[in-house]
Amino acid sequence: MVVGQEKSAIECAQDRCAVSGIPFFRLSPVGVDVRIDQIDDGKLMDMIWVTFKHLLQNIEYVDKLGAMLIRIRDAKLERKMFSCTRQRSQTIL
């Protein structure tokens, strides 16, 4: 029987991605803990500022994510173009 879990949700997500061979990117800085229903403008602005600074300090990491997303998009476009040309050639025949 499992009564508790020692890992955080982030660690579990990292483990699942690693097992599946999926890259894991965390964009929010460690230590920012803001409730999903937070309405305090000051706390929200602090969270935004800390996250913005974190992204600027890790620009290479963000660029790596961007490059990966571009490769995925290009691969999907390439598959779509290939499937369209294949369909067209069948309709001509």
Biopython code that builds the backbone (N, CA, C, O; Angstrom):
import numpy as np
from Bio.PDB.StructureBuilder import StructureBuilder

atoms = [
    (1, "MET", "N", (0.846, -1.173, 0.000)),
    (1, "MET", "CA", (0.000, 0.000, 0.000)),
    (1, "MET", "C", (0.897, 1.244, 0.000)),
    (1, "MET", "O", (1.865, 1.329, 0.756)),
    (2, "VAL", "N", (0.555, 2.197, -0.858)),
    (2, "VAL", "CA", (1.295, 3.453, -0.938)),
    (2, "VAL", "C", (0.536, 4.502, -0.147)),
    (2, "VAL", "O", (-0.633, 4.771, -0.423)),
    (3, "VAL", "N", (1.202, 5.097, 0.841)),
    (3, "VAL", "CA", (0.525, 6.092, 1.673)),
    (3, "VAL", "C", (1.034, 7.501, 1.435)),
    (3, "VAL", "O", (0.412, 8.462, 1.889)),
    (4, "GLY", "N", (2.122, 7.646, 0.752)),
    (4, "GLY", "CA", (2.671, 8.975, 0.514)),
    (4, "GLY", "C", (3.592, 8.964, -0.685)),
    (4, "GLY", "O", (3.937, 7.913, -1.224)),
    (5, "GLN", "N", (3.965, 10.114, -1.073)),
    (5, "GLN", "CA", (4.853, 10.238, -2.221)),
    (5, "GLN", "C", (5.944, 11.232, -1.868)),
    (5, "GLN", "O", (5.664, 12.334, -1.397)),
    (6, "GLU", "N", (7.180, 10.838, -2.095)),
    (6, "GLU", "CA", (8.299, 11.695, -1.728)),
    (6, "GLU", "C", (8.674, 12.673, -2.828)),
    (6, "GLU", "O", (9.346, 13.669, -2.560)),
    (7, "LYS", "N", (8.259, 12.410, -4.054)),
    (7, "LYS", "CA", (8.640, 13.277, -5.170)),
    (7, "LYS", "C", (7.585, 14.344, -5.419)),
    (7, "LYS", "O", (6.397, 14.138, -5.174)),
    (8, "SER", "N", (8.047, 15.489, -5.913)),
    (8, "SER", "CA", (7.117, 16.559, -6.271)),
    (8, "SER", "C", (6.498, 16.252, -7.626)),
    (8, "SER", "O", (6.942, 15.345, -8.330)),
    (9, "ALA", "N", (5.482, 17.006, -7.982)),
    (9, "ALA", "CA", (4.835, 16.831, -9.287)),
    (9, "ALA", "C", (5.829, 17.089, -10.414)),
    (9, "ALA", "O", (5.776, 16.428, -11.452)),
    (10, "ILE", "N", (6.733, 18.043, -10.217)),
    (10, "ILE", "CA", (7.747, 18.354, -11.232)),
    (10, "ILE", "C", (8.689, 17.174, -11.418)),
    (10, "ILE", "O", (9.001, 16.801, -12.549)),
    (11, "GLU", "N", (9.140, 16.591, -10.327)),
    (11, "GLU", "CA", (10.044, 15.441, -10.422)),
    (11, "GLU", "C", (9.364, 14.254, -11.089)),
    (11, "GLU", "O", (9.989, 13.537, -11.871)),
    (12, "CYS", "N", (8.092, 14.044, -10.787)),
    (12, "CYS", "CA", (7.344, 12.957, -11.437)),
    (12, "CYS", "C", (7.224, 13.211, -12.936)),
    (12, "CYS", "O", (7.375, 12.289, -13.738)),
    (13, "ALA", "N", (6.953, 14.455, -13.316)),
    (13, "ALA", "CA", (6.848, 14.801, -14.737)),
    (13, "ALA", "C", (8.190, 14.593, -15.431)),
    (13, "ALA", "O", (8.232, 14.079, -16.548)),
    (14, "GLN", "N", (9.281, 14.985, -14.787)),
    (14, "GLN", "CA", (10.617, 14.779, -15.362)),
    (14, "GLN", "C", (10.890, 13.291, -15.564)),
    (14, "GLN", "O", (11.409, 12.889, -16.606)),
    (15, "ASP", "N", (10.543, 12.480, -14.576)),
    (15, "ASP", "CA", (10.756, 11.035, -14.673)),
    (15, "ASP", "C", (9.939, 10.425, -15.807)),
    (15, "ASP", "O", (10.446, 9.606, -16.574)),
    (16, "ARG", "N", (8.680, 10.824, -15.909)),
    (16, "ARG", "CA", (7.826, 10.289, -16.983)),
    (16, "ARG", "C", (8.368, 10.666, -18.355)),
    (16, "ARG", "O", (8.383, 9.841, -19.268)),
    (17, "CYS", "N", (8.806, 11.897, -18.500)),
    (17, "CYS", "CA", (9.381, 12.337, -19.777)),
    (17, "CYS", "C", (10.648, 11.551, -20.090)),
    (17, "CYS", "O", (10.852, 11.128, -21.228)),
    (18, "ALA", "N", (11.495, 11.354, -19.090)),
    (18, "ALA", "CA", (12.748, 10.625, -19.303)),
    (18, "ALA", "C", (12.477, 9.190, -19.743)),
    (18, "ALA", "O", (13.133, 8.688, -20.656)),
    (19, "VAL", "N", (11.523, 8.530, -19.107)),
    (19, "VAL", "CA", (11.184, 7.150, -19.457)),
    (19, "VAL", "C", (10.658, 7.064, -20.881)),
    (19, "VAL", "O", (10.944, 6.099, -21.590)),
    (20, "SER", "N", (9.894, 8.058, -21.307)),
    (20, "SER", "CA", (9.294, 8.060, -22.645)),
    (20, "SER", "C", (10.203, 8.669, -23.705)),
    (20, "SER", "O", (9.862, 8.664, -24.888)),
    (21, "GLY", "N", (11.353, 9.192, -23.296)),
    (21, "GLY", "CA", (12.261, 9.818, -24.254)),
    (21, "GLY", "C", (11.768, 11.168, -24.746)),
    (21, "GLY", "O", (12.096, 11.589, -25.855)),
    (22, "ILE", "N", (10.982, 11.844, -23.922)),
    (22, "ILE", "CA", (10.422, 13.148, -24.270)),
    (22, "ILE", "C", (11.222, 14.232, -23.549)),
    (22, "ILE", "O", (11.424, 14.136, -22.338)),
    (23, "PRO", "N", (11.677, 15.251, -24.258)),
    (23, "PRO", "CA", (12.408, 16.333, -23.586)),
    (23, "PRO", "C", (11.509, 17.056, -22.573)),
    (23, "PRO", "O", (10.323, 17.271, -22.825)),
    (24, "PHE", "N", (12.084, 17.422, -21.440)),
    (24, "PHE", "CA", (11.342, 18.133, -20.395)),
    (24, "PHE", "C", (11.904, 19.542, -20.275)),
    (24, "PHE", "O", (13.104, 19.716, -20.068)),
    (25, "PHE", "N", (11.054, 20.535, -20.403)),
    (25, "PHE", "CA", (11.461, 21.930, -20.259)),
    (25, "PHE", "C", (10.633, 22.567, -19.153)),
    (25, "PHE", "O", (9.403, 22.554, -19.196)),
    (26, "ARG", "N", (11.317, 23.122, -18.167)),
    (26, "ARG", "CA", (10.631, 23.864, -17.106)),
    (26, "ARG", "C", (10.949, 25.335, -17.308)),
    (26, "ARG", "O", (12.111, 25.740, -17.257)),
    (27, "LEU", "N", (9.917, 26.133, -17.537)),
    (27, "LEU", "CA", (10.122, 27.553, -17.799)),
    (27, "LEU", "C", (9.971, 28.414, -16.552)),
    (27, "LEU", "O", (10.452, 29.547, -16.520)),
    (28, "SER", "N", (9.316, 27.895, -15.537)),
    (28, "SER", "CA", (9.145, 28.688, -14.318)),
    (28, "SER", "C", (10.303, 28.405, -13.363)),
    (28, "SER", "O", (10.762, 27.267, -13.265)),
    (29, "PRO", "N", (10.774, 29.427, -12.665)),
    (29, "PRO", "CA", (11.904, 29.230, -11.753)),
    (29, "PRO", "C", (11.509, 28.403, -10.535)),
    (29, "PRO", "O", (10.356, 28.410, -10.103)),
    (30, "VAL", "N", (12.488, 27.698, -9.998)),
    (30, "VAL", "CA", (12.258, 26.918, -8.782)),
    (30, "VAL", "C", (11.998, 27.891, -7.637)),
    (30, "VAL", "O", (12.674, 28.913, -7.525)),
    (31, "GLY", "N", (11.042, 27.585, -6.805)),
    (31, "GLY", "CA", (10.769, 28.418, -5.646)),
    (31, "GLY", "C", (9.612, 29.382, -5.817)),
    (31, "GLY", "O", (9.182, 29.994, -4.840)),
    (32, "VAL", "N", (9.095, 29.536, -7.022)),
    (32, "VAL", "CA", (7.928, 30.398, -7.225)),
    (32, "VAL", "C", (6.699, 29.557, -6.930)),
    (32, "VAL", "O", (6.393, 28.607, -7.650)),
    (33, "ASP", "N", (6.006, 29.913, -5.872)),
    (33, "ASP", "CA", (4.839, 29.139, -5.452)),
    (33, "ASP", "C", (3.645, 30.080, -5.337)),
    (33, "ASP", "O", (3.433, 30.701, -4.295)),
    (34, "VAL", "N", (2.879, 30.181, -6.400)),
    (34, "VAL", "CA", (1.710, 31.058, -6.428)),
    (34, "VAL", "C", (0.491, 30.205, -6.717)),
    (34, "VAL", "O", (0.485, 29.404, -7.651)),
    (35, "ARG", "N", (-0.522, 30.383, -5.920)),
    (35, "ARG", "CA", (-1.756, 29.613, -6.121)),
    (35, "ARG", "C", (-2.392, 29.965, -7.457)),
    (35, "ARG", "O", (-2.265, 31.090, -7.941)),
    (36, "ILE", "N", (-3.071, 28.999, -8.044)),
    (36, "ILE", "CA", (-3.694, 29.193, -9.351)),
    (36, "ILE", "C", (-4.798, 30.254, -9.292)),
    (36, "ILE", "O", (-5.090, 30.898, -10.299)),
    (37, "ASP", "N", (-5.406, 30.436, -8.131)),
    (37, "ASP", "CA", (-6.491, 31.416, -8.002)),
    (37, "ASP", "C", (-6.020, 32.714, -7.329)),
    (37, "ASP", "O", (-6.829, 33.444, -6.757)),
    (38, "GLN", "N", (-4.736, 32.995, -7.396)),
    (38, "GLN", "CA", (-4.165, 34.203, -6.773)),
    (38, "GLN", "C", (-4.749, 35.469, -7.412)),
    (38, "GLN", "O", (-4.805, 35.586, -8.636)),
    (39, "ILE", "N", (-5.183, 36.412, -6.570)),
    (39, "ILE", "CA", (-5.737, 37.667, -7.093)),
    (39, "ILE", "C", (-4.978, 38.893, -6.589)),
    (39, "ILE", "O", (-5.286, 40.015, -6.991)),
    (40, "ASP", "N", (-3.999, 38.696, -5.724)),
    (40, "ASP", "CA", (-3.199, 39.803, -5.195)),
    (40, "ASP", "C", (-2.259, 40.301, -6.291)),
    (40, "ASP", "O", (-1.350, 39.584, -6.709)),
    (41, "ASP", "N", (-2.482, 41.538, -6.754)),
    (41, "ASP", "CA", (-1.685, 42.094, -7.851)),
    (41, "ASP", "C", (-0.193, 42.121, -7.531)),
    (41, "ASP", "O", (0.634, 41.862, -8.405)),
    (42, "GLY", "N", (0.150, 42.426, -6.304)),
    (42, "GLY", "CA", (1.558, 42.487, -5.910)),
    (42, "GLY", "C", (2.236, 41.131, -6.041)),
    (42, "GLY", "O", (3.341, 41.037, -6.575)),
    (43, "LYS", "N", (1.579, 40.077, -5.554)),
    (43, "LYS", "CA", (2.149, 38.727, -5.649)),
    (43, "LYS", "C", (2.244, 38.279, -7.102)),
    (43, "LYS", "O", (3.216, 37.635, -7.496)),
    (44, "LEU", "N", (1.239, 38.620, -7.892)),
    (44, "LEU", "CA", (1.265, 38.247, -9.313)),
    (44, "LEU", "C", (2.395, 38.971, -10.047)),
    (44, "LEU", "O", (3.090, 38.370, -10.866)),
    (45, "MET", "N", (2.578, 40.259, -9.754)),
    (45, "MET", "CA", (3.654, 41.012, -10.399)),
    (45, "MET", "C", (5.029, 40.483, -9.976)),
    (45, "MET", "O", (5.943, 40.405, -10.798)),
    (46, "ASP", "N", (5.176, 40.120, -8.698)),
    (46, "ASP", "CA", (6.434, 39.520, -8.242)),
    (46, "ASP", "C", (6.710, 38.228, -9.003)),
    (46, "ASP", "O", (7.837, 37.987, -9.437)),
    (47, "MET", "N", (5.676, 37.394, -9.165)),
    (47, "MET", "CA", (5.833, 36.134, -9.880)),
    (47, "MET", "C", (6.250, 36.386, -11.327)),
    (47, "MET", "O", (7.148, 35.721, -11.842)),
    (48, "ILE", "N", (5.601, 37.342, -11.979)),
    (48, "ILE", "CA", (5.919, 37.660, -13.375)),
    (48, "ILE", "C", (7.357, 38.164, -13.479)),
    (48, "ILE", "O", (8.089, 37.757, -14.381)),
    (49, "TRP", "N", (7.765, 39.039, -12.570)),
    (49, "TRP", "CA", (9.113, 39.605, -12.618)),
    (49, "TRP", "C", (10.178, 38.529, -12.392)),
    (49, "TRP", "O", (11.169, 38.474, -13.120)),
    (50, "VAL", "N", (9.976, 37.681, -11.393)),
    (50, "VAL", "CA", (10.941, 36.615, -11.101)),
    (50, "VAL", "C", (11.033, 35.652, -12.291)),
    (50, "VAL", "O", (12.125, 35.219, -12.657)),
    (51, "THR", "N", (9.894, 35.322, -12.887)),
    (51, "THR", "CA", (9.889, 34.428, -14.049)),
    (51, "THR", "C", (10.587, 35.079, -15.239)),
    (51, "THR", "O", (11.346, 34.416, -15.946)),
    (52, "PHE", "N", (10.342, 36.358, -15.465)),
    (52, "PHE", "CA", (10.985, 37.087, -16.560)),
    (52, "PHE", "C", (12.506, 37.085, -16.390)),
    (52, "PHE", "O", (13.241, 36.827, -17.343)),
    (53, "LYS", "N", (12.973, 37.374, -15.168)),
    (53, "LYS", "CA", (14.415, 37.358, -14.895)),
    (53, "LYS", "C", (14.992, 35.963, -15.124)),
    (53, "LYS", "O", (16.082, 35.817, -15.679)),
    (54, "HIS", "N", (14.259, 34.946, -14.695)),
    (54, "HIS", "CA", (14.705, 33.556, -14.872)),
    (54, "HIS", "C", (14.857, 33.219, -16.356)),
    (54, "HIS", "O", (15.840, 32.594, -16.755)),
    (55, "LEU", "N", (13.892, 33.631, -17.168)),
    (55, "LEU", "CA", (13.958, 33.368, -18.606)),
    (55, "LEU", "C", (15.140, 34.088, -19.246)),
    (55, "LEU", "O", (15.816, 33.525, -20.107)),
    (56, "LEU", "N", (15.395, 35.329, -18.832)),
    (56, "LEU", "CA", (16.537, 36.073, -19.372)),
    (56, "LEU", "C", (17.869, 35.438, -18.974)),
    (56, "LEU", "O", (18.819, 35.434, -19.757)),
    (57, "GLN", "N", (17.931, 34.904, -17.760)),
    (57, "GLN", "CA", (19.162, 34.272, -17.291)),
    (57, "GLN", "C", (19.384, 32.905, -17.945)),
    (57, "GLN", "O", (20.499, 32.382, -17.925)),
    (58, "ASN", "N", (18.339, 32.333, -18.516)),
    (58, "ASN", "CA", (18.424, 31.010, -19.140)),
    (58, "ASN", "C", (18.045, 31.077, -20.611)),
    (58, "ASN", "O", (17.325, 30.212, -21.110)),
    (59, "ILE", "N", (18.522, 32.092, -21.300)),
    (59, "ILE", "CA", (18.129, 32.342, -22.687)),
    (59, "ILE", "C", (18.516, 31.178, -23.605)),
    (59, "ILE", "O", (17.791, 30.877, -24.553)),
    (60, "GLU", "N", (19.650, 30.522, -23.334)),
    (60, "GLU", "CA", (20.064, 29.386, -24.165)),
    (60, "GLU", "C", (19.058, 28.245, -24.049)),
    (60, "GLU", "O", (18.754, 27.574, -25.035)),
    (61, "TYR", "N", (18.552, 28.032, -22.854)),
    (61, "TYR", "CA", (17.555, 26.990, -22.590)),
    (61, "TYR", "C", (16.267, 27.290, -23.361)),
    (61, "TYR", "O", (15.678, 26.396, -23.968)),
    (62, "VAL", "N", (15.840, 28.543, -23.332)),
    (62, "VAL", "CA", (14.628, 28.963, -24.050)),
    (62, "VAL", "C", (14.847, 28.834, -25.556)),
    (62, "VAL", "O", (13.949, 28.401, -26.278)),
    (63, "ASP", "N", (16.038, 29.207, -26.033)),
    (63, "ASP", "CA", (16.357, 29.062, -27.457)),
    (63, "ASP", "C", (16.334, 27.598, -27.887)),
    (63, "ASP", "O", (15.891, 27.278, -28.990)),
    (64, "LYS", "N", (16.812, 26.712, -27.017)),
    (64, "LYS", "CA", (16.802, 25.273, -27.322)),
    (64, "LYS", "C", (15.358, 24.783, -27.488)),
    (64, "LYS", "O", (15.063, 24.014, -28.403)),
    (65, "LEU", "N", (14.469, 25.228, -26.607)),
    (65, "LEU", "CA", (13.056, 24.869, -26.722)),
    (65, "LEU", "C", (12.474, 25.412, -28.017)),
    (65, "LEU", "O", (11.749, 24.703, -28.714)),
    (66, "GLY", "N", (12.782, 26.653, -28.344)),
    (66, "GLY", "CA", (12.282, 27.255, -29.580)),
    (66, "GLY", "C", (12.747, 26.502, -30.810)),
    (66, "GLY", "O", (11.961, 26.264, -31.727)),
    (67, "ALA", "N", (14.019, 26.124, -30.838)),
    (67, "ALA", "CA", (14.555, 25.373, -31.981)),
    (67, "ALA", "C", (13.863, 24.024, -32.117)),
    (67, "ALA", "O", (13.579, 23.576, -33.228)),
    (68, "MET", "N", (13.592, 23.379, -30.986)),
    (68, "MET", "CA", (12.906, 22.087, -31.029)),
    (68, "MET", "C", (11.487, 22.243, -31.570)),
    (68, "MET", "O", (11.037, 21.424, -32.372)),
    (69, "LEU", "N", (10.784, 23.279, -31.142)),
    (69, "LEU", "CA", (9.420, 23.508, -31.629)),
    (69, "LEU", "C", (9.409, 23.813, -33.125)),
    (69, "LEU", "O", (8.501, 23.386, -33.838)),
    (70, "ILE", "N", (10.403, 24.542, -33.600)),
    (70, "ILE", "CA", (10.497, 24.833, -35.037)),
    (70, "ILE", "C", (10.732, 23.546, -35.820)),
    (70, "ILE", "O", (10.129, 23.343, -36.874)),
    (71, "ARG", "N", (11.613, 22.667, -35.307)),
    (71, "ARG", "CA", (11.858, 21.390, -35.993)),
    (71, "ARG", "C", (10.587, 20.548, -36.053)),
    (71, "ARG", "O", (10.304, 19.923, -37.075)),
    (72, "ILE", "N", (9.825, 20.526, -34.969)),
    (72, "ILE", "CA", (8.571, 19.760, -34.944)),
    (72, "ILE", "C", (7.592, 20.334, -35.953)),
    (72, "ILE", "O", (6.961, 19.589, -36.703)),
    (73, "ARG", "N", (7.462, 21.662, -35.975)),
    (73, "ARG", "CA", (6.555, 22.307, -36.929)),
    (73, "ARG", "C", (6.958, 21.993, -38.362)),
    (73, "ARG", "O", (6.111, 21.646, -39.185)),
    (74, "ASP", "N", (8.245, 22.113, -38.662)),
    (74, "ASP", "CA", (8.723, 21.863, -40.020)),
    (74, "ASP", "C", (8.496, 20.412, -40.432)),
    (74, "ASP", "O", (8.144, 20.137, -41.579)),
    (75, "ALA", "N", (8.696, 19.488, -39.502)),
    (75, "ALA", "CA", (8.473, 18.072, -39.812)),
    (75, "ALA", "C", (7.001, 17.818, -40.115)),
    (75, "ALA", "O", (6.679, 17.054, -41.025)),
    (76, "LYS", "N", (6.108, 18.452, -39.361)),
    (76, "LYS", "CA", (4.669, 18.285, -39.614)),
    (76, "LYS", "C", (4.286, 18.876, -40.962)),
    (76, "LYS", "O", (3.506, 18.276, -41.702)),
    (77, "LEU", "N", (4.827, 20.048, -41.290)),
    (77, "LEU", "CA", (4.535, 20.664, -42.587)),
    (77, "LEU", "C", (5.039, 19.792, -43.729)),
    (77, "LEU", "O", (4.374, 19.647, -44.755)),
    (78, "GLU", "N", (6.213, 19.216, -43.540)),
    (78, "GLU", "CA", (6.786, 18.351, -44.567)),
    (78, "GLU", "C", (5.909, 17.120, -44.783)),
    (78, "GLU", "O", (5.658, 16.730, -45.924)),
    (79, "ARG", "N", (5.441, 16.508, -43.695)),
    (79, "ARG", "CA", (4.555, 15.336, -43.818)),
    (79, "ARG", "C", (3.254, 15.714, -44.496)),
    (79, "ARG", "O", (2.735, 14.963, -45.322)),
    (80, "LYS", "N", (2.725, 16.888, -44.145)),
    (80, "LYS", "CA", (1.467, 17.339, -44.734)),
    (80, "LYS", "C", (1.638, 17.571, -46.236)),
    (80, "LYS", "O", (0.778, 17.180, -47.026)),
    (81, "MET", "N", (2.737, 18.203, -46.630)),
    (81, "MET", "CA", (2.984, 18.451, -48.050)),
    (81, "MET", "C", (3.136, 17.132, -48.804)),
    (81, "MET", "O", (2.638, 16.993, -49.921)),
    (82, "PHE", "N", (3.821, 16.170, -48.197)),
    (82, "PHE", "CA", (4.017, 14.878, -48.841)),
    (82, "PHE", "C", (2.685, 14.164, -49.011)),
    (82, "PHE", "O", (2.423, 13.579, -50.062)),
    (83, "SER", "N", (1.840, 14.209, -47.983)),
    (83, "SER", "CA", (0.547, 13.518, -48.085)),
    (83, "SER", "C", (-0.350, 14.203, -49.111)),
    (83, "SER", "O", (-1.122, 13.526, -49.790)),
    (84, "CYS", "N", (-0.271, 15.526, -49.244)),
    (84, "CYS", "CA", (-1.085, 16.242, -50.238)),
    (84, "CYS", "C", (-0.643, 15.887, -51.654)),
    (84, "CYS", "O", (-1.492, 15.682, -52.522)),
    (85, "THR", "N", (0.651, 15.809, -51.907)),
    (85, "THR", "CA", (1.117, 15.479, -53.256)),
    (85, "THR", "C", (0.769, 14.045, -53.591)),
    (85, "THR", "O", (0.464, 13.735, -54.743)),
    (86, "ARG", "N", (0.807, 13.179, -52.620)),
    (86, "ARG", "CA", (0.449, 11.786, -52.856)),
    (86, "ARG", "C", (-1.025, 11.677, -53.208)),
    (86, "ARG", "O", (-1.388, 10.920, -54.108)),
    (87, "GLN", "N", (-1.875, 12.414, -52.519)),
    (87, "GLN", "CA", (-3.308, 12.376, -52.802)),
    (87, "GLN", "C", (-3.594, 12.946, -54.182)),
    (87, "GLN", "O", (-4.420, 12.406, -54.918)),
    (88, "ARG", "N", (-2.923, 14.023, -54.536)),
    (88, "ARG", "CA", (-3.151, 14.636, -55.840)),
    (88, "ARG", "C", (-2.790, 13.679, -56.964)),
    (88, "ARG", "O", (-3.523, 13.570, -57.947)),
    (89, "SER", "N", (-1.672, 12.988, -56.828)),
    (89, "SER", "CA", (-1.257, 12.095, -57.904)),
    (89, "SER", "C", (-2.249, 10.952, -58.072)),
    (89, "SER", "O", (-2.432, 10.455, -59.183)),
    (90, "GLN", "N", (-2.889, 10.529, -56.991)),
    (90, "GLN", "CA", (-3.874, 9.454, -57.099)),
    (90, "GLN", "C", (-5.142, 9.946, -57.787)),
    (90, "GLN", "O", (-5.784, 9.179, -58.506)),
    (91, "THR", "N", (-5.515, 11.205, -57.584)),
    (91, "THR", "CA", (-6.734, 11.706, -58.223)),
    (91, "THR", "C", (-6.529, 11.941, -59.709)),
    (91, "THR", "O", (-7.482, 11.857, -60.483)),
    (92, "ILE", "N", (-5.301, 12.235, -60.121)),
    (92, "ILE", "CA", (-5.021, 12.451, -61.541)),
    (92, "ILE", "C", (-5.125, 11.136, -62.294)),
    (92, "ILE", "O", (-5.625, 11.090, -63.418)),
    (93, "LEU", "N", (-4.651, 10.071, -61.668)),
    (93, "LEU", "CA", (-4.694, 8.770, -62.334)),
    (93, "LEU", "C", (-6.116, 8.327, -62.418)),
    (93, "LEU", "O", (-6.396, 7.250, -62.945)),
]
sb = StructureBuilder()
sb.init_structure("model")
sb.init_model(0)
sb.init_chain("A")
sb.init_seg("    ")
for serial, (resi, resn, name, xyz) in enumerate(atoms, 1):
    if name == "N":
        sb.init_residue(resn, " ", resi, " ")
    sb.init_atom(name, np.array(xyz, "f"), 0.0, 1.0, " ", f" {name:<3s}", serial, name[0])
structure = sb.get_structure()
